[in-house]
Amino acid sequence: MNTFIVTVEHDNGTINIRVTATNKEFAKSKIMKVENCPESAIVKVVDLGDLLNVIRAPEIVGEIHKLRTSTEKVYLDYVNNYLTVKAFALDKGIDEADANMLINIGRILQNL
């Protein structure tokens, strides 16, 4: 089983959901069933296993500490200074889906 972060865009906003599944398609189908949403509502599907394999590659291990520290700082900036993801995204000049993904990755790194 792999763990995925699925970004879903609803009428009320964008959410990220962590789900375990054997592949991306199954992760999407699980989310569509639970959220009762069409496939077009799914904005991104990120396999955390793939992400972690890239992070563990020997050639970039030296950069990981910097990346982790900066991602955690961005997450803490969000937690301490913003009430909404939308305000955070606007202030940082990124779209809401990317802001959600960055915040969730920061949240995961903070809890490791």
C-alpha positions as CSV (number, residue, x, y, z in Angstrom):
1,M,0.0,0.0,0.0
2,N,1.2,3.5,-0.8
3,T,0.2,6.7,0.8
4,F,-1.1,9.5,-1.4
5,I,-2.1,13.1,-0.9
6,V,-5.1,14.0,-3.1
7,T,-6.0,17.6,-3.6
8,V,-9.7,18.1,-4.2
9,E,-11.3,21.3,-5.3
10,H,-14.9,21.7,-4.0
11,D,-17.3,24.6,-4.4
12,N,-16.4,25.6,-0.8
13,G,-12.6,25.5,-1.4
14,T,-9.6,23.2,-1.8
15,I,-8.7,20.3,0.5
16,N,-5.9,17.8,0.8
17,I,-6.8,14.3,1.8
18,R,-4.3,11.6,2.8
19,V,-5.3,8.2,1.5
20,T,-3.7,4.7,1.3
21,A,-4.2,2.8,-1.9
22,T,-2.3,0.4,-4.2
23,N,-2.0,3.0,-7.0
24,K,-3.0,6.6,-8.0
25,E,-6.1,5.5,-9.8
26,F,-7.4,3.6,-6.8
27,A,-6.6,6.5,-4.6
28,K,-8.6,8.8,-6.8
29,S,-11.6,6.4,-6.9
30,K,-11.6,6.1,-3.1
31,I,-11.7,9.9,-2.8
32,M,-14.4,10.3,-5.4
33,K,-16.5,7.8,-3.6
34,V,-16.0,9.3,-0.1
35,E,-16.2,12.9,-1.2
36,N,-19.0,12.2,-3.8
37,C,-17.1,14.3,-6.3
38,P,-16.3,13.9,-10.0
39,E,-12.8,13.1,-11.2
40,S,-12.5,16.6,-12.5
41,A,-12.6,17.9,-8.9
42,I,-9.3,16.1,-8.2
43,V,-6.5,18.6,-8.9
44,K,-3.4,16.7,-7.8
45,V,-2.4,13.2,-6.6
46,V,1.0,12.9,-5.0
47,D,2.5,9.6,-4.1
48,L,4.4,10.2,-0.8
49,G,6.4,7.0,-1.4
50,D,7.8,8.5,-4.6
51,L,8.5,11.8,-2.8
52,L,10.3,10.0,0.0
53,N,12.4,7.9,-2.5
54,V,13.5,11.1,-4.2
55,I,14.3,12.7,-0.8
56,R,16.4,9.7,0.2
57,A,18.5,9.7,-3.0
58,P,22.2,9.9,-1.9
59,E,23.0,12.7,-4.3
60,I,20.6,15.1,-2.6
61,V,20.8,14.1,1.0
62,G,22.9,17.2,1.8
63,E,20.2,19.5,0.5
64,I,17.4,17.7,2.4
65,H,18.1,19.4,5.7
66,K,17.8,22.8,4.1
67,L,14.6,21.8,2.3
68,R,13.0,20.3,5.4
69,T,14.0,23.3,7.5
70,S,12.6,25.8,5.0
71,T,9.4,23.8,4.4
72,E,8.8,23.6,8.2
73,K,9.4,27.4,8.4
74,V,6.9,28.0,5.7
75,Y,4.4,25.7,7.5
76,L,5.0,27.5,10.8
77,D,4.6,30.9,9.1
78,Y,1.2,29.7,7.8
79,V,0.1,28.4,11.2
80,N,1.2,31.5,13.1
81,N,0.4,34.3,10.7
82,Y,-2.6,33.3,8.5
83,L,-6.2,32.4,9.1
84,T,-6.9,30.9,5.7
85,V,-5.0,29.0,3.0
86,K,-6.4,31.5,0.5
87,A,-4.8,34.4,2.3
88,F,-1.5,32.5,2.6
89,A,-1.5,31.6,-1.1
90,L,-2.3,35.2,-2.2
91,D,0.5,36.6,0.0
92,K,3.0,34.1,-1.3
93,G,2.0,34.4,-4.9
94,I,1.1,30.8,-5.4
95,D,-2.2,29.0,-6.2
96,E,-4.3,27.6,-3.5
97,A,-3.7,23.9,-4.5
98,D,0.0,24.4,-4.3
99,A,-0.3,26.3,-1.0
100,N,-2.4,23.4,0.4
101,M,0.2,20.9,-0.7
102,L,3.1,22.9,0.8
103,I,1.2,23.2,4.1
104,N,0.5,19.5,4.2
105,I,4.0,18.5,3.4
106,G,5.2,20.9,6.1
107,R,2.7,19.5,8.6
108,I,4.0,15.9,7.8
109,L,7.6,17.0,8.2
110,Q,6.8,18.7,11.5
111,N,5.3,15.5,12.8
112,L,8.2,13.1,11.8
